[in-house]
Amino acid sequence: MRGPIGAPSTVLIEDGLRRAGYPGLADEISARFRALCERSGSAENFRRADGEGLRDRACTWTSDAYLILAAAHERRAAVSVPTAATSG
């Protein structure tokens, strides 16, 4: 992919990979994007080479994408970790 990393396209790519049967790659994209946001903030998009936030530094679609990916990650993590009641 060339050019900056944008939030909306990242969510679409992550979702498409997951639906196409590539959950590992989708997980990696989700984790990398979430880490990028945690490191560089909620910029409109990010420079591909170094992750620097570009343009609007308070972009709501980036925040939305982060929250969507983080919530989905937490739901999957909760399902994959056995509880005390089921591990016994």
MOPAC internal coordinates of N, CA, C and O (Angstrom, degrees):
PM7 1SCF
backbone

  N    0.0000 0     0.00 0     0.00 0    0    0    0
  C    1.4427 1     0.00 0     0.00 0    1    0    0
  C    1.5204 1   108.67 1     0.00 0    2    1    0
  O    1.2310 1   120.60 1   -45.36 1    3    2    1
  N    1.2917 1   116.47 1   134.64 1    3    2    1
  C    1.4564 1   121.50 1   179.37 1    5    3    2
  C    1.5218 1   109.54 1  -107.40 1    6    5    3
  O    1.2310 1   121.02 1   -26.61 1    7    6    5
  N    1.3023 1   115.65 1   153.39 1    7    6    5
  C    1.4511 1   120.02 1   178.02 1    9    7    6
  C    1.5094 1   111.89 1    88.65 1   10    9    7
  O    1.2310 1   121.18 1     2.08 1   11   10    9
  N    1.3229 1   115.35 1  -177.92 1   11   10    9
  C    1.4605 1   119.87 1  -176.13 1   13   11   10
  C    1.5264 1   112.92 1   -68.53 1   14   13   11
  O    1.2310 1   121.64 1   -20.92 1   15   14   13
  N    1.3199 1   114.46 1   159.08 1   15   14   13
  C    1.4604 1   122.56 1   177.95 1   17   15   14
  C    1.5200 1   107.34 1   -89.41 1   18   17   15
  O    1.2310 1   120.06 1   -57.32 1   19   18   17
  N    1.3096 1   117.48 1   122.68 1   19   18   17
  C    1.4579 1   122.06 1   179.72 1   21   19   18
  C    1.5179 1   111.34 1  -111.90 1   22   21   19
  O    1.2310 1   120.78 1   -29.66 1   23   22   21
  N    1.3064 1   116.12 1   150.34 1   23   22   21
  C    1.4613 1   121.25 1  -177.02 1   25   23   22
  C    1.5279 1   113.80 1   -67.14 1   26   25   23
  O    1.2310 1   118.94 1   129.49 1   27   26   25
  N    1.3410 1   119.62 1   -50.51 1   27   26   25
  C    1.4637 1   118.65 1  -176.77 1   29   27   26
  C    1.5294 1   112.97 1   -58.93 1   30   29   27
  O    1.2310 1   120.45 1   136.18 1   31   30   29
  N    1.3240 1   116.75 1   -43.82 1   31   30   29
  C    1.4649 1   118.75 1  -179.70 1   33   31   30
  C    1.5236 1   111.36 1   -67.41 1   34   33   31
  O    1.2310 1   119.85 1   147.17 1   35   34   33
  N    1.3228 1   117.89 1   -32.83 1   35   34   33
  C    1.4579 1   120.93 1   178.37 1   37   35   34
  C    1.5282 1   110.99 1   -63.88 1   38   37   35
  O    1.2310 1   120.51 1   136.31 1   39   38   37
  N    1.3284 1   116.63 1   -43.69 1   39   38   37
  C    1.4659 1   120.22 1   178.73 1   41   39   38
  C    1.5270 1   110.41 1   -64.18 1   42   41   39
  O    1.2310 1   120.14 1   138.71 1   43   42   41
  N    1.3258 1   117.34 1   -41.29 1   43   42   41
  C    1.4695 1   120.48 1   179.13 1   45   43   42
  C    1.5257 1   111.66 1   -64.87 1   46   45   43
  O    1.2310 1   120.34 1   137.47 1   47   46   45
  N    1.3216 1   116.96 1   -42.53 1   47   46   45
  C    1.4676 1   120.76 1   179.05 1   49   47   46
  C    1.5237 1   110.55 1   -65.12 1   50   49   47
  O    1.2310 1   120.55 1   134.70 1   51   50   49
  N    1.3313 1   116.56 1   -45.30 1   51   50   49
  C    1.4714 1   120.86 1   179.47 1   53   51   50
  C    1.5281 1   110.48 1   -59.36 1   54   53   51
  O    1.2310 1   120.36 1   134.15 1   55   54   53
  N    1.3066 1   116.92 1   -45.85 1   55   54   53
  C    1.4594 1   121.58 1  -179.59 1   57   55   54
  C    1.5285 1   110.87 1   -65.87 1   58   57   55
  O    1.2310 1   119.76 1   136.62 1   59   58   57
  N    1.3107 1   118.06 1   -43.38 1   59   58   57
  C    1.4535 1   121.59 1   179.47 1   61   59   58
  C    1.5208 1   112.43 1   -61.97 1   62   61   59
  O    1.2310 1   120.50 1   137.29 1   63   62   61
  N    1.3276 1   116.65 1   -42.71 1   63   62   61
  C    1.4666 1   120.12 1   177.77 1   65   63   62
  C    1.5223 1   111.33 1   -63.34 1   66   65   63
  O    1.2310 1   120.88 1   137.55 1   67   66   65
  N    1.3127 1   115.92 1   -42.45 1   67   66   65
  C    1.4700 1   120.01 1   179.97 1   69   67   66
  C    1.5338 1   110.51 1   -62.73 1   70   69   67
  O    1.2310 1   120.37 1   134.98 1   71   70   69
  N    1.3248 1   116.90 1   -45.02 1   71   70   69
  C    1.4662 1   121.58 1  -179.41 1   73   71   70
  C    1.5270 1   111.84 1   -68.30 1   74   73   71
  O    1.2310 1   120.39 1   151.76 1   75   74   73
  N    1.3358 1   116.85 1   -28.24 1   75   74   73
  C    1.4652 1   121.30 1  -179.72 1   77   75   74
  C    1.5221 1   112.73 1   -84.51 1   78   77   75
  O    1.2310 1   120.40 1  -179.42 1   79   78   77
  N    1.3376 1   116.84 1     0.58 1   79   78   77
  C    1.4579 1   119.89 1   176.18 1   81   79   78
  C    1.5188 1   115.13 1    93.82 1   82   81   79
  O    1.2310 1   120.32 1  -156.93 1   83   82   81
  N    1.3194 1   116.99 1    23.07 1   83   82   81
  C    1.4681 1   121.61 1   177.88 1   85   83   82
  C    1.5275 1   110.56 1  -118.13 1   86   85   83
  O    1.2310 1   120.12 1  -117.14 1   87   86   85
  N    1.3303 1   117.37 1    62.86 1   87   86   85
  C    1.4643 1   119.64 1  -175.53 1   89   87   86
  C    1.5286 1   113.53 1   -64.21 1   90   89   87
  O    1.2310 1   119.90 1   146.27 1   91   90   89
  N    1.3192 1   117.80 1   -33.73 1   91   90   89
  C    1.4694 1   119.71 1   179.66 1   93   91   90
  C    1.5174 1   112.16 1   -63.45 1   94   93   91
  O    1.2310 1   120.46 1   135.47 1   95   94   93
  N    1.3270 1   116.73 1   -44.53 1   95   94   93
  C    1.4588 1   120.63 1   178.56 1   97   95   94
  C    1.5272 1   110.45 1   -68.25 1   98   97   95
  O    1.2310 1   120.47 1   141.08 1   99   98   97
  N    1.3206 1   116.71 1   -38.92 1   99   98   97
  C    1.4619 1   120.48 1   176.91 1  101   99   98
  C    1.5345 1   110.40 1   -62.43 1  102  101   99
  O    1.2310 1   120.19 1   138.19 1  103  102  101
  N    1.3258 1   117.24 1   -41.81 1  103  102  101
  C    1.4673 1   120.91 1   177.61 1  105  103  102
  C    1.5214 1   110.93 1   -61.44 1  106  105  103
  O    1.2310 1   120.48 1   138.36 1  107  106  105
  N    1.3368 1   116.68 1   -41.64 1  107  106  105
  C    1.4627 1   120.36 1  -179.75 1  109  107  106
  C    1.5246 1   111.22 1   -64.48 1  110  109  107
  O    1.2310 1   120.04 1   136.65 1  111  110  109
  N    1.3218 1   117.53 1   -43.35 1  111  110  109
  C    1.4618 1   120.73 1   178.80 1  113  111  110
  C    1.5180 1   110.24 1   -63.80 1  114  113  111
  O    1.2310 1   120.51 1   136.57 1  115  114  113
  N    1.3223 1   116.64 1   -43.43 1  115  114  113
  C    1.4660 1   120.58 1   177.99 1  117  115  114
  C    1.5243 1   111.04 1   -60.25 1  118  117  115
  O    1.2310 1   120.32 1   131.82 1  119  118  117
  N    1.3117 1   116.99 1   -48.18 1  119  118  117
  C    1.4695 1   121.07 1  -178.37 1  121  119  118
  C    1.5281 1   111.01 1   -63.15 1  122  121  119
  O    1.2310 1   120.28 1   137.99 1  123  122  121
  N    1.3120 1   117.07 1   -42.01 1  123  122  121
  C    1.4681 1   120.29 1  -178.68 1  125  123  122
  C    1.5278 1   110.92 1   -66.95 1  126  125  123
  O    1.2310 1   120.25 1   139.19 1  127  126  125
  N    1.3306 1   117.12 1   -40.81 1  127  126  125
  C    1.4626 1   119.72 1   179.43 1  129  127  126
  C    1.5270 1   110.91 1   -67.46 1  130  129  127
  O    1.2310 1   120.61 1   137.76 1  131  130  129
  N    1.3220 1   116.44 1   -42.24 1  131  130  129
  C    1.4678 1   119.22 1   178.63 1  133  131  130
  C    1.5223 1   110.95 1   -62.74 1  134  133  131
  O    1.2310 1   120.02 1   138.44 1  135  134  133
  N    1.3183 1   117.56 1   -41.56 1  135  134  133
  C    1.4694 1   121.23 1   177.56 1  137  135  134
  C    1.5243 1   110.83 1   -64.23 1  138  137  135
  O    1.2310 1   120.57 1   141.01 1  139  138  137
  N    1.3145 1   116.51 1   -38.99 1  139  138  137
  C    1.4602 1   121.40 1   178.18 1  141  139  138
  C    1.5260 1   110.27 1   -60.53 1  142  141  139
  O    1.2310 1   120.33 1   134.51 1  143  142  141
  N    1.3172 1   116.98 1   -45.49 1  143  142  141
  C    1.4697 1   121.06 1   178.67 1  145  143  142
  C    1.5215 1   111.22 1   -65.19 1  146  145  143
  O    1.2310 1   120.71 1   139.46 1  147  146  145
  N    1.3189 1   116.25 1   -40.54 1  147  146  145
  C    1.4624 1   119.48 1   179.65 1  149  147  146
  C    1.5233 1   111.29 1   -65.18 1  150  149  147
  O    1.2310 1   120.30 1   147.33 1  151  150  149
  N    1.3075 1   117.04 1   -32.67 1  151  150  149
  C    1.4620 1   121.91 1  -179.52 1  153  151  150
  C    1.5293 1   112.19 1   -83.79 1  154  153  151
  O    1.2310 1   120.13 1   139.10 1  155  154  153
  N    1.3352 1   117.36 1   -40.90 1  155  154  153
  C    1.4620 1   120.85 1  -169.86 1  157  155  154
  C    1.5177 1   114.67 1  -112.24 1  158  157  155
  O    1.2310 1   119.58 1  -179.63 1  159  158  157
  N    1.3220 1   118.41 1     0.37 1  159  158  157
  C    1.4569 1   120.58 1   177.60 1  161  159  158
  C    1.5143 1   112.85 1    87.94 1  162  161  159
  O    1.2310 1   121.60 1    16.58 1  163  162  161
  N    1.3096 1   114.54 1  -163.42 1  163  162  161
  C    1.4634 1   121.60 1  -173.54 1  165  163  162
  C    1.5199 1   110.64 1  -105.96 1  166  165  163
  O    1.2310 1   120.34 1  -123.03 1  167  166  165
  N    1.3087 1   116.96 1    56.97 1  167  166  165
  C    1.4639 1   121.44 1  -179.65 1  169  167  166
  C    1.5287 1   110.58 1   -74.44 1  170  169  167
  O    1.2310 1   121.08 1   -18.52 1  171  170  169
  N    1.3254 1   115.54 1   161.48 1  171  170  169
  C    1.4661 1   120.08 1   178.90 1  173  171  170
  C    1.5265 1   111.04 1   -60.72 1  174  173  171
  O    1.2310 1   120.73 1   139.09 1  175  174  173
  N    1.3229 1   116.22 1   -40.91 1  175  174  173
  C    1.4557 1   121.74 1   173.09 1  177  175  174
  C    1.5222 1   108.51 1  -156.40 1  178  177  175
  O    1.2310 1   120.77 1    -3.80 1  179  178  177
  N    1.3136 1   116.14 1   176.20 1  179  178  177
  C    1.4586 1   121.20 1  -171.80 1  181  179  178
  C    1.5218 1   110.53 1  -130.86 1  182  181  179
  O    1.2310 1   121.21 1   -36.62 1  183  182  181
  N    1.3202 1   115.29 1   143.38 1  183  182  181
  C    1.4624 1   119.83 1   175.85 1  185  183  182
  C    1.5247 1   108.60 1   -67.35 1  186  185  183
  O    1.2310 1   120.94 1   -51.52 1  187  186  185
  N    1.3133 1   115.80 1   128.48 1  187  186  185
  C    1.4697 1   122.19 1  -176.38 1  189  187  186
  C    1.5196 1   112.19 1   -61.70 1  190  189  187
  O    1.2310 1   120.06 1   140.87 1  191  190  189
  N    1.3166 1   117.48 1   -39.13 1  191  190  189
  C    1.4692 1   121.31 1  -173.25 1  193  191  190
  C    1.5223 1   113.31 1   -67.57 1  194  193  191
  O    1.2310 1   120.14 1   140.18 1  195  194  193
  N    1.3347 1   117.34 1   -39.82 1  195  194  193
  C    1.4659 1   118.75 1  -173.35 1  197  195  194
  C    1.5291 1   114.57 1  -132.83 1  198  197  195
  O    1.2310 1   119.98 1  -179.62 1  199  198  197
  N    1.3232 1   117.64 1     0.38 1  199  198  197
  C    1.4570 1   120.78 1   177.34 1  201  199  198
  C    1.5129 1   115.27 1    78.72 1  202  201  199
  O    1.2310 1   119.75 1  -172.69 1  203  202  201
  N    1.3192 1   118.08 1     7.31 1  203  202  201
  C    1.4672 1   120.23 1   179.75 1  205  203  202
  C    1.5205 1   109.80 1   -64.91 1  206  205  203
  O    1.2310 1   120.84 1   -44.37 1  207  206  205
  N    1.3450 1   115.99 1   135.63 1  207  206  205
  C    1.4487 1   120.98 1   177.95 1  209  207  206
  C    1.5188 1   110.76 1   -68.93 1  210  209  207
  O    1.2310 1   120.30 1   -42.96 1  211  210  209
  N    1.3243 1   117.03 1   137.04 1  211  210  209
  C    1.4522 1   123.19 1  -179.40 1  213  211  210
  C    1.5212 1   110.41 1  -117.96 1  214  213  211
  O    1.2310 1   121.09 1   -26.41 1  215  214  213
  N    1.2908 1   115.52 1   153.59 1  215  214  213
  C    1.4531 1   125.23 1   174.79 1  217  215  214
  C    1.5285 1   112.31 1    59.74 1  218  217  215
  O    1.2310 1   120.30 1    42.61 1  219  218  217
  N    1.3181 1   117.04 1  -137.39 1  219  218  217
  C    1.4639 1   122.32 1  -174.08 1  221  219  218
  C    1.5270 1   110.40 1   -58.45 1  222  221  219
  O    1.2310 1   120.17 1   -60.52 1  223  222  221
  N    1.3151 1   117.29 1   119.48 1  223  222  221
  C    1.4681 1   121.89 1  -176.01 1  225  223  222
  C    1.5285 1   113.08 1   -85.72 1  226  225  223
  O    1.2310 1   120.13 1  -178.14 1  227  226  225
  N    1.3211 1   117.35 1     1.86 1  227  226  225
  C    1.4647 1   120.34 1   178.94 1  229  227  226
  C    1.5282 1   109.21 1  -135.87 1  230  229  227
  O    1.2310 1   120.88 1  -126.30 1  231  230  229
  N    1.2950 1   115.93 1    53.70 1  231  230  229
  C    1.4640 1   121.81 1  -173.87 1  233  231  230
  C    1.5265 1   110.33 1   -83.72 1  234  233  231
  O    1.2310 1   120.81 1   -57.00 1  235  234  233
  N    1.3164 1   116.06 1   123.00 1  235  234  233
  C    1.4585 1   118.77 1  -175.42 1  237  235  234
  C    1.5190 1   113.00 1   -71.47 1  238  237  235
  O    1.2310 1   119.36 1   151.61 1  239  238  237
  N    1.3317 1   118.83 1   -28.39 1  239  238  237
  C    1.4661 1   116.66 1  -179.62 1  241  239  238
  C    1.5178 1   110.89 1   -69.48 1  242  241  239
  O    1.2310 1   120.36 1   151.14 1  243  242  241
  N    1.3251 1   116.92 1   -28.86 1  243  242  241
  C    1.4663 1   119.36 1   175.55 1  245  243  242
  C    1.5234 1   110.03 1   -69.35 1  246  245  243
  O    1.2310 1   120.78 1   138.47 1  247  246  245
  N    1.3192 1   116.12 1   -41.53 1  247  246  245
  C    1.4684 1   119.69 1   176.37 1  249  247  246
  C    1.5223 1   110.67 1   -61.88 1  250  249  247
  O    1.2310 1   120.73 1   136.94 1  251  250  249
  N    1.3252 1   116.20 1   -43.06 1  251  250  249
  C    1.4664 1   120.18 1   178.40 1  253  251  250
  C    1.5173 1   110.97 1   -61.01 1  254  253  251
  O    1.2310 1   120.44 1   133.73 1  255  254  253
  N    1.3254 1   116.77 1   -46.27 1  255  254  253
  C    1.4689 1   120.72 1  -179.88 1  257  255  254
  C    1.5235 1   110.53 1   -60.71 1  258  257  255
  O    1.2310 1   120.58 1   136.12 1  259  258  257
  N    1.3304 1   116.51 1   -43.88 1  259  258  257
  C    1.4662 1   120.43 1   178.88 1  261  259  258
  C    1.5272 1   109.92 1   -58.91 1  262  261  259
  O    1.2310 1   120.35 1   132.14 1  263  262  261
  N    1.3307 1   116.94 1   -47.86 1  263  262  261
  C    1.4655 1   120.66 1  -177.68 1  265  263  262
  C    1.5275 1   111.91 1   -65.16 1  266  265  263
  O    1.2310 1   119.96 1   141.46 1  267  266  265
  N    1.3312 1   117.67 1   -38.54 1  267  266  265
  C    1.4643 1   121.47 1   177.73 1  269  267  266
  C    1.5328 1   110.01 1   -62.48 1  270  269  267
  O    1.2310 1   120.70 1   130.76 1  271  270  269
  N    1.3339 1   116.27 1   -49.24 1  271  270  269
  C    1.4631 1   120.22 1  -178.41 1  273  271  270
  C    1.5267 1   111.86 1   -67.34 1  274  273  271
  O    1.2310 1   119.99 1   140.47 1  275  274  273
  N    1.3309 1   117.63 1   -39.53 1  275  274  273
  C    1.4705 1   120.92 1  -179.83 1  277  275  274
  C    1.5284 1   111.02 1   -67.01 1  278  277  275
  O    1.2310 1   120.05 1   137.65 1  279  278  277
  N    1.3341 1   117.51 1   -42.35 1  279  278  277
  C    1.4633 1   120.39 1   179.60 1  281  279  278
  C    1.5332 1   110.79 1   -64.72 1  282  281  279
  O    1.2310 1   120.47 1   138.18 1  283  282  281
  N    1.3234 1   116.70 1   -41.82 1  283  282  281
  C    1.4641 1   119.86 1   178.60 1  285  283  282
  C    1.5243 1   110.68 1   -64.90 1  286  285  283
  O    1.2310 1   120.31 1   140.31 1  287  286  285
  N    1.3119 1   117.01 1   -39.69 1  287  286  285
  C    1.4745 1   121.16 1   177.39 1  289  287  286
  C    1.5330 1   110.17 1   -61.47 1  290  289  287
  O    1.2310 1   120.20 1   134.38 1  291  290  289
  N    1.3138 1   117.22 1   -45.62 1  291  290  289
  C    1.4656 1   120.97 1   179.85 1  293  291  290
  C    1.5304 1   111.29 1   -63.21 1  294  293  291
  O    1.2310 1   120.40 1   139.98 1  295  294  293
  N    1.3305 1   116.84 1   -40.02 1  295  294  293
  C    1.4794 1   119.47 1   178.04 1  297  295  294
  C    1.5244 1   110.84 1   -63.22 1  298  297  295
  O    1.2310 1   120.42 1   135.65 1  299  298  297
  N    1.3261 1   116.80 1   -44.35 1  299  298  297
  C    1.4707 1   119.41 1   179.05 1  301  299  298
  C    1.5210 1   111.08 1   -65.35 1  302  301  299
  O    1.2310 1   120.17 1   140.65 1  303  302  301
  N    1.3204 1   117.28 1   -39.35 1  303  302  301
  C    1.4715 1   120.57 1   179.60 1  305  303  302
  C    1.5304 1   110.84 1   -65.04 1  306  305  303
  O    1.2310 1   120.05 1   141.79 1  307  306  305
  N    1.3186 1   117.50 1   -38.21 1  307  306  305
  C    1.4575 1   121.10 1  -179.99 1  309  307  306
  C    1.5350 1   111.71 1   -67.20 1  310  309  307
  O    1.2310 1   120.53 1   146.64 1  311  310  309
  N    1.3172 1   116.59 1   -33.36 1  311  310  309
  C    1.4589 1   121.00 1   179.19 1  313  311  310
  C    1.5191 1   110.53 1   -73.96 1  314  313  311
  O    1.2310 1   120.12 1   144.76 1  315  314  313
  N    1.3179 1   117.38 1   -35.24 1  315  314  313
  C    1.4697 1   120.13 1  -174.97 1  317  315  314
  C    1.5270 1   114.18 1   -83.36 1  318  317  315
  O    1.2310 1   119.67 1   168.74 1  319  318  317
  N    1.3225 1   118.23 1   -11.26 1  319  318  317
  C    1.4676 1   121.31 1   179.82 1  321  319  318
  C    1.5292 1   107.94 1  -100.19 1  322  321  319
  O    1.2310 1   120.09 1   -61.79 1  323  322  321
  N    1.3380 1   117.44 1   118.21 1  323  322  321
  C    1.4712 1   119.21 1  -179.85 1  325  323  322
  C    1.5308 1   110.75 1   -67.68 1  326  325  323
  O    1.2310 1   121.01 1   -38.38 1  327  326  325
  N    1.3032 1   115.68 1   141.62 1  327  326  325
  C    1.4562 1   120.78 1   176.51 1  329  327  326
  C    1.5287 1   109.47 1   -85.82 1  330  329  327
  O    1.2310 1   120.19 1   -12.06 1  331  330  329
  N    1.3055 1   117.25 1   167.94 1  331  330  329
  C    1.4708 1   121.99 1   179.25 1  333  331  330
  C    1.5248 1   110.50 1   -60.08 1  334  333  331
  O    1.2310 1   120.42 1   144.79 1  335  334  333
  N    1.3376 1   116.80 1   -35.21 1  335  334  333
  C    1.4554 1   120.46 1  -178.17 1  337  335  334
  C    1.5204 1   112.29 1   -69.94 1  338  337  335
  O    1.2310 1   119.99 1   150.16 1  339  338  337
  N    1.3448 1   117.63 1   -29.84 1  339  338  337
  C    1.4589 1   119.74 1  -177.21 1  341  339  338
  C    1.5329 1   112.99 1   -98.66 1  342  341  339
  O    1.2310 1   119.92 1   169.53 1  343  342  341
  N    1.3188 1   117.75 1   -10.47 1  343  342  341
  C    1.4672 1   118.76 1  -175.99 1  345  343  342
  C    1.5313 1   112.24 1   -95.03 1  346  345  343
  O    1.2310 1   120.30 1   179.63 1  347  346  345
  N    1.2980 1   117.04 1    -0.37 1  347  346  345
  C    1.3809 1   120.34 1  -171.58 1  349  347  346
  C    1.3947 1   130.64 1   -83.51 1  350  349  347
  O    1.2310 1   120.10 1   180.00 1  351  350  349

